[in-house]
């Protein structure tokens, strides 16, 4: 079983920046995490892709964050980061870390990001 623990959420003014981190661990063997990244869910809306990075460093971003958010990974630390710049009130959501191994996919507990206007 893989555990994903997020950190770094909070309150920020529009135009500001935040960095989210997510560290993966396991009670037993931590198998290789293939895709790792972030989704978000705003009140009353469906969960949507923010960004994903493959083990080979290929990235995919949601259309609403392209050019403003950057995802990165430290494979050796089983950690993924999300650099969020030029934040907008519509970026307000709970951000969930996501990880995928050959045995399944996993979610973190979520971290709140609130952008004030």
N, C-alpha and C positions, 0 to 999 in steps of 0.2 A: 504494500500500500504506500502510495506516494503522498506526502504532505507538502502543500504549498503555502507559504506564509508571506503575506504582503506587508509592506510598510511604506510610509512616505505620504499618505494622503493628508488632506487638510483643507483649510480655507485659504483662498488666494483671490486677489483682485483681478478683474479682467485685464488682459495684457501681460499678466505675470507668468511665472514658470513654476513647475514642480517636477520632482523626480520620484517615481515609484520604483520600488525594488521588490523582487519576489525570489525567495530561496526555497529550493526543493530539498526534501530529505525523505528518508524511508526508515521504517523500523527494522527492515532487513536489508537485503541488497537493493541498492538504487540502480535500476537498469537505465540504460541510456535514454535520455529524453530526446525525442526527435524534434517535434515542433513545440515551441514554448513561446508564450506571449500574453496578450491582454485582450479582454472583452470588457464592455461596460453596459450598465443598465440604468437608465433614468426612470424616474417614477412614471408609471403608466405606459412604458415603452418596452419593446422587446430587447433582449440582450443582443448587442451588436459587436462586430469585430472592431478592435482598435488597431492591433498590429500583431503579427506573428513572425517568428524567425525560425528557420529550419536549423538543423545541426550544422548544415553547410553554410549558414549565414545568409541564405536567401530570405528576403523580407516581403511581407504583404501588409498593406495598410488599408484601413477603411477610408472611403472617399472623404469623409468629413474631417479627417485629421492629417491627410497628406500634406507635406510641406511644413507642418507645425510640430508633429510628434516624431520622435526617433526611438526605435527599439534597439537594444543591444543585449548581448549575452556574454557571460563568462562561463564557458563550458566547464572549466576546472572547478568552479565554485557552485555549479548547478544553479546559477542565478541569472535572472533576466531583469532588465531595467527598462523603464519608459521615461524618456525625457520629454516633457510637455512644455512647449513654448507658446506664446501668444494665445493664452487660454481665453476662452469665451464663456459667457454664462451657460450656453448650451452644452458645454463640456461637463457640466455638473451631473454626476452619476456615481454609482458604486462601481468601482473598477475591480475586475476579477482576474487573477492570474490563472493561466491555463497551461497545462503540460500534457504531452502525449507520449506514451511509450508503446512498445509493441504489444503490451498487455492491456492497454486501456487509456482513457483520458481522465484528467483530474482537474479539480478546481480549488482555488483558494477560498477563504472565507469572505473576501471582499474588503476594500478600503474606500471610504467616502472621499470624494473630491468635490468641493463646492467652490464655484467661481462666482464672485459677487460683481455686480455691474457698477 
